[in-house]
Amino acid sequence: MKIFLITLLIFFIAATIFAQSDTALVLSEIMFNPQSGNNEFIEIYNRSETQSFDLANHKIIYYTSNADLITSAGFGTVLPPKSYAVIFEGDYDFAAGIYNSIIPANTLKLKISDNSFGASGMANTTDRPVLFVNAADDTLDRHTYSANNSTGFSEEKIIINRDSSPINWANSQVFNGTPGFRNSVTPLNYDLKIKSLTISPQIPIQGQDVQIFTSVINDGYFSAASYTIEIFNDANFDS
C-alpha cells in the first residue's frame, strides 16, 4: 500500500509539473491579414519565469487544415523564459522582409515547413480558429480570431497572463502589428491620467483664493496605491 501511495504521489507531481509547463506557452498575436504577400505570422509567448522550451516539431493547426510543422529558420528553436517567438511562413524573406526592422534582436524567429498557414493562408474575411500544438499533439492554446481587422493590422492578446477568451483579444493599434514585443493593446502596469479638471471661480481675480477639483483614473493593469498630483503655472511652457 505504501509503495502504491508513493507511486501515485510521484505520478501526481509529474502530472502537475507538465500541466504547468503546458500553460506557460500561449498564443499572443495573429497576423492573418498582412499588407502584402507572404507576411502572415503567429506569435507565441513563454510566460514561465525560469523554464525554456524547445519549439522544434511543435505545430500550428489552422481551421480544418493539416498541421503546419514549426522548424528552425536559422536562429535556433529554444524559447527562453518571458520571451516571444514569431512563426513565419516558410518563404518569408528573413533578409529583407517587412518586419525585419521592427522585430527585436532577442526575439526567436521560426518558420513553418511549408509556405502557408493551412492550405493557402489564413482567411481575412471569416473568423477562423488557430491551435498551437506540441510535439506530442497536445493542444497548448487556441484562439478564434475575429476577421474585422483592416489590412496590415493583427489581432493581439490584451493581458498575456490571462486566458484566451475572445474578450481578452483586440485588434492591434499599430500597422504591421507588434511581432516580438509588447502588444499595443496591453495596458501599462500603471497608467494614471487626469479625467477632469475644474477651477472655482472659473475666472479668478488676482489675489483671490481658487479651488481646484480633479479626478484621476488608472488605465493600468495594477492598482496605484499611492500617487501625487502637482499643479503649477508653467510660465515658460517647458513642461
Kinemage of the C-alpha trace (Angstrom):
@kinemage 1
@onewidth
@group {chain A} dominant
@subgroup {mainchain}
@vectorlist {calphas} color= white
{ca met a 1} P 0.000 0.000 0.000
{ca lys a 2} L 2.826 2.411 0.828
{ca ile a 3} L 4.507 1.659 -2.497
{ca phe a 4} L 1.227 2.322 -4.310
{ca leu a 5} L 0.732 5.629 -2.496
{ca ile a 6} L 4.276 6.780 -3.221
{ca thr a 7} L 3.907 5.859 -6.891
{ca leu a 8} L 0.592 7.688 -7.064
{ca leu a 9} L 2.111 10.752 -5.425
{ca ile a 10} L 5.027 10.811 -7.877
{ca phe a 11} L 2.598 10.488 -10.786
{ca phe a 12} L 0.508 13.368 -9.428
{ca ile a 13} L 3.540 15.629 -9.010
{ca ala a 14} L 4.784 14.836 -12.521
{ca ala a 15} L 1.354 15.483 -13.999
{ca thr a 16} L 1.175 18.811 -12.202
{ca ile a 17} L 4.587 19.878 -13.492
{ca phe a 18} L 3.695 19.022 -17.077
{ca ala a 19} L 0.387 20.846 -16.758
{ca gln a 20} L 2.181 23.947 -15.533
{ca ser a 21} L 4.648 23.716 -18.418
{ca asp a 22} L 1.825 23.450 -20.943
{ca thr a 23} L 0.173 26.633 -19.736
{ca ala a 24} L 3.416 28.602 -19.998
{ca leu a 25} L 3.297 28.754 -23.812
{ca val a 26} L 0.446 30.808 -25.245
{ca leu a 27} L -0.667 32.385 -28.492
{ca ser a 28} L -0.166 36.140 -28.201
{ca glu a 29} L -0.663 37.618 -31.697
{ca ile a 30} L -2.028 36.526 -35.073
{ca met a 31} L -1.360 38.439 -38.295
{ca phe a 32} L -3.917 36.913 -40.660
{ca asn a 33} L -4.442 39.928 -42.938
{ca pro a 34} L -0.980 41.343 -43.726
{ca gln a 35} L -0.343 44.264 -46.023
{ca ser a 36} L 1.000 42.019 -48.761
{ca gly a 37} L 2.277 38.640 -49.860
{ca asn a 38} L 3.802 36.036 -47.600
{ca asn a 39} L 3.736 38.126 -44.428
{ca glu a 40} L 1.347 36.245 -42.174
{ca phe a 41} L 2.763 35.384 -38.763
{ca ile a 42} L 1.772 33.849 -35.447
{ca glu a 43} L 3.406 34.909 -32.200
{ca ile a 44} L 3.993 32.714 -29.143
{ca tyr a 45} L 4.917 33.957 -25.674
{ca asn a 46} L 6.653 31.961 -22.929
{ca arg a 47} L 5.116 33.058 -19.623
{ca ser a 48} L 7.454 30.957 -17.477
{ca glu a 49} L 9.831 32.821 -15.178
{ca thr a 50} L 12.524 30.132 -15.341
{ca gln a 51} L 11.891 27.491 -17.998
{ca ser a 52} L 12.941 27.486 -21.657
{ca phe a 53} L 11.087 25.408 -24.253
{ca asp a 54} L 12.294 23.817 -27.473
{ca leu a 55} L 9.605 24.554 -30.070
{ca ala a 56} L 11.022 22.200 -32.698
{ca asn a 57} L 8.273 19.901 -34.005
{ca his a 58} L 5.526 21.911 -32.364
{ca lys a 59} L 2.696 22.665 -34.762
{ca ile a 60} L 0.203 25.269 -35.848
{ca ile a 61} L -3.211 23.975 -36.873
{ca tyr a 62} L -5.288 26.454 -38.843
{ca tyr a 63} L -9.026 25.759 -39.055
{ca thr a 64} L -9.569 22.306 -40.650
{ca ser a 65} L -6.199 22.155 -42.425
{ca asn a 66} L -3.404 19.707 -41.714
{ca ala a 67} L -0.909 20.760 -39.074
{ca asp a 68} L 1.966 23.044 -40.105
{ca leu a 69} L 5.235 21.872 -38.541
{ca ile a 70} L 7.348 24.531 -36.806
{ca thr a 71} L 11.026 24.387 -37.772
{ca ser a 72} L 14.209 26.398 -37.389
{ca ala a 73} L 14.670 29.464 -39.559
{ca gly a 74} L 18.374 29.514 -38.788
{ca phe a 75} L 18.057 31.143 -35.371
{ca gly a 76} L 17.524 28.076 -33.177
{ca thr a 77} L 14.289 26.713 -31.741
{ca val a 78} L 14.607 27.270 -27.977
{ca leu a 79} L 12.358 29.947 -26.488
{ca pro a 80} L 13.750 31.460 -23.251
{ca pro a 81} L 11.578 32.496 -20.287
{ca lys a 82} L 9.470 35.659 -20.635
{ca ser a 83} L 10.254 35.837 -24.346
{ca tyr a 84} L 8.498 35.936 -27.704
{ca ala a 85} L 8.744 33.664 -30.721
{ca val a 86} L 7.394 34.744 -34.105
{ca ile a 87} L 6.477 31.999 -36.570
{ca phe a 88} L 6.510 32.938 -40.244
{ca glu a 89} L 5.515 31.251 -43.456
{ca gly a 90} L 8.280 29.127 -44.937
{ca asp a 91} L 9.013 31.573 -47.759
{ca tyr a 92} L 9.187 34.728 -45.637
{ca asp a 93} L 12.249 36.821 -46.517
{ca phe a 94} L 14.342 36.883 -43.338
{ca ala a 95} L 16.942 39.092 -45.037
{ca ala a 96} L 14.675 41.881 -46.288
{ca gly a 97} L 11.148 41.147 -45.036
{ca ile a 98} L 8.758 43.898 -43.989
{ca tyr a 99} L 9.063 43.054 -40.283
{ca asn a 100} L 12.849 42.883 -40.113
{ca ser a 101} L 13.277 46.477 -38.963
{ca ile a 102} L 10.816 46.175 -36.066
{ca ile a 103} L 11.466 42.705 -34.646
{ca pro a 104} L 13.764 42.966 -31.583
{ca ala a 105} L 17.106 41.203 -31.860
{ca asn a 106} L 16.330 38.873 -28.941
{ca thr a 107} L 13.098 37.563 -30.498
{ca leu a 108} L 13.151 33.920 -31.590
{ca lys a 109} L 12.293 33.750 -35.296
{ca leu a 110} L 10.859 30.488 -36.596
{ca lys a 111} L 9.081 29.269 -39.707
{ca ile a 112} L 6.693 26.528 -40.742
{ca ser a 113} L 7.827 23.745 -43.045
{ca asp a 114} L 5.621 24.909 -45.932
{ca asn a 115} L 4.797 28.268 -47.467
{ca ser a 116} L 1.373 28.989 -45.989
{ca phe a 117} L -0.617 28.532 -42.811
{ca gly a 118} L -3.252 25.997 -43.752
{ca ala a 119} L -3.777 25.094 -47.389
{ca ser a 120} L -3.468 28.611 -48.810
{ca gly a 121} L -3.058 31.082 -45.963
{ca met a 122} L -5.382 32.389 -43.285
{ca ala a 123} L -8.767 33.834 -44.218
{ca asn a 124} L -9.069 37.587 -43.722
{ca thr a 125} L -12.848 37.930 -44.040
{ca thr a 126} L -14.055 34.977 -41.948
{ca asp a 127} L -13.389 34.120 -38.292
{ca arg a 128} L -11.126 31.077 -38.029
{ca pro a 129} L -9.598 29.044 -35.155
{ca val a 130} L -5.836 28.699 -34.709
{ca leu a 131} L -4.361 25.981 -32.480
{ca phe a 132} L -0.849 25.750 -31.053
{ca val a 133} L 0.093 22.102 -30.530
{ca asn a 134} L 3.188 20.495 -29.020
{ca ala a 135} L 5.238 17.625 -30.439
{ca ala a 136} L 3.008 15.105 -28.640
{ca asp a 137} L -0.070 16.607 -30.344
{ca asp a 138} L -1.392 18.140 -27.131
{ca thr a 139} L -3.152 21.465 -27.685
{ca leu a 140} L -1.353 24.118 -25.642
{ca asp a 141} L -3.503 27.064 -26.667
{ca arg a 142} L -6.176 28.035 -29.181
{ca his a 143} L -7.873 31.210 -30.340
{ca thr a 144} L -10.538 32.003 -32.903
{ca tyr a 145} L -9.660 35.356 -34.405
{ca ser a 146} L -12.279 37.908 -35.441
{ca ala a 147} L -11.846 38.867 -39.088
{ca asn a 148} L -12.776 42.521 -38.712
{ca asn a 149} L -9.277 43.956 -38.984
{ca ser a 150} L -8.090 46.460 -41.540
{ca thr a 151} L -5.324 45.230 -43.825
{ca gly a 152} L -1.971 45.213 -42.037
{ca phe a 153} L -3.415 45.094 -38.513
{ca ser a 154} L -3.040 41.929 -36.447
{ca glu a 155} L -5.126 40.574 -33.579
{ca glu a 156} L -3.362 40.775 -30.211
{ca lys a 157} L -3.873 39.292 -26.779
{ca ile a 158} L -4.575 42.026 -24.250
{ca ile a 159} L -3.361 40.502 -20.956
{ca ile a 160} L -0.760 37.800 -21.624
{ca asn a 161} L -1.237 36.117 -18.241
{ca arg a 162} L -4.979 35.698 -18.669
{ca asp a 163} L -6.864 33.136 -20.730
{ca ser a 164} L -7.526 33.221 -24.468
{ca ser a 165} L -11.213 34.075 -24.262
{ca pro a 166} L -12.403 36.440 -27.031
{ca ile a 167} L -12.788 39.326 -24.590
{ca asn a 168} L -9.018 39.172 -23.943
{ca trp a 169} L -8.136 39.836 -27.592
{ca ala a 170} L -8.381 43.008 -29.669
{ca asn a 171} L -7.262 44.467 -32.976
{ca ser a 172} L -3.739 45.874 -32.941
{ca gln a 173} L -3.421 49.636 -32.712
{ca val a 174} L -0.351 49.795 -34.948
{ca phe a 175} L 0.238 48.956 -38.596
{ca asn a 176} L 2.122 45.654 -39.110
{ca gly a 177} L 1.377 44.632 -35.532
{ca thr a 178} L 3.928 44.069 -32.776
{ca pro a 179} L 5.905 40.942 -33.731
{ca gly a 180} L 8.285 40.037 -30.923
{ca phe a 181} L 7.427 42.781 -28.462
{ca arg a 182} L 4.736 44.111 -26.111
{ca asn a 183} L 1.305 44.120 -27.702
{ca ser a 184} L -0.120 47.534 -28.482
{ca val a 185} L -3.409 46.690 -26.735
{ca thr a 186} L -1.722 45.590 -23.499
{ca pro a 187} L -2.155 48.227 -20.783
{ca leu a 188} L 0.825 49.671 -18.966
{ca asn a 189} L 1.396 48.450 -15.426
{ca tyr a 190} L 0.456 51.917 -14.177
{ca asp a 191} L -1.242 54.464 -16.412
{ca leu a 192} L -2.655 57.364 -14.415
{ca lys a 193} L -4.487 60.103 -16.287
{ca ile a 194} L -6.383 63.228 -15.324
{ca lys a 195} L -10.007 62.656 -16.292
{ca ser a 196} L -11.305 66.090 -15.378
{ca leu a 197} L -10.014 69.391 -14.032
{ca thr a 198} L -12.158 72.338 -12.953
{ca ile a 199} L -11.488 75.522 -11.037
{ca ser a 200} L -13.758 77.734 -8.985
{ca pro a 201} L -14.324 80.513 -9.686
{ca gln a 202} L -13.886 79.839 -13.409
{ca ile a 203} L -12.474 83.316 -13.987
{ca pro a 204} L -10.442 84.145 -10.891
{ca ile a 205} L -9.312 87.609 -9.959
{ca gln a 206} L -5.708 88.256 -8.970
{ca gly a 207} L -5.272 87.676 -5.253
{ca gln a 208} L -8.457 85.635 -4.973
{ca asp a 209} L -8.459 82.128 -3.497
{ca val a 210} L -9.084 79.425 -6.091
{ca gln a 211} L -10.353 75.881 -5.564
{ca ile a 212} L -9.177 73.174 -7.942
{ca phe a 213} L -11.107 69.929 -8.403
{ca thr a 214} L -9.677 66.996 -10.305
{ca ser a 215} L -10.413 63.309 -10.856
{ca val a 216} L -7.785 60.732 -11.775
{ca ile a 217} L -8.278 57.375 -13.473
{ca asn a 218} L -5.846 54.484 -13.771
{ca asp a 219} L -5.983 52.593 -17.078
{ca gly a 220} L -3.052 50.428 -15.984
{ca tyr a 221} L -3.018 46.757 -15.071
{ca phe a 222} L -2.044 47.219 -11.404
{ca ser a 223} L -3.748 49.297 -8.730
{ca ala a 224} L -1.915 52.510 -7.857
{ca ala a 225} L -1.708 52.512 -4.071
{ca ser a 226} L -0.225 56.000 -3.873
{ca tyr a 227} L 0.463 58.856 -6.244
{ca thr a 228} L 0.855 62.637 -6.235
{ca ile a 229} L -0.643 65.400 -8.352
{ca glu a 230} L 1.369 68.546 -9.000
{ca ile a 231} L -0.445 71.668 -10.183
{ca phe a 232} L 1.685 74.648 -11.113
{ca asn a 233} L 1.944 77.549 -13.511
{ca asp a 234} L 4.169 76.566 -16.424
{ca ala a 235} L 5.092 80.146 -17.258
{ca asn a 236} L 7.644 79.291 -19.975
{ca phe a 237} L 5.759 76.230 -21.339
{ca asp a 238} L 8.711 73.857 -20.907
{ca ser a 239} L 6.893 71.055 -19.065
